[in-house]
C-alpha cells in the first residue's frame, strides 16, 4: 500500500514581514519601565490564576507553574524598583 501523504506533510512556506506594531519610546526612564512591567506581570498573575482554577490535571499544574514564574518575575521587578527608590547616600565616615 502506497502512502500518499508525505511524512511530515509539506507545508507551504509562509513569509510574513516582521511588523513592529508595539514599540517603547527610547526616552522612557527605568523606573517607569519597571512600574509598567510590574503592572503587566500583576495582570498576568491574575489571568493565569483564574485559568488554573478552570483546568484540571496536568494542564492545571502547567498553569500554576506559569503563575509561579510570573510571581517570581513580579518579585524581581519590585525588588529592582526598591533599589531605585533608595537614594545613593555615602555612608558617614567616622573621624
Buried (B, 14 or more C-beta within 10 A) or exposed (E): EEEEEEEEEEEEEEEEEEEEEEEEEEEEEEEEBBBEBBEBBBEBBEBBBEBBEEEEEEEBEBBBEBBEBBBEBBEBBBEBBEEEEEEEEEEEEEE
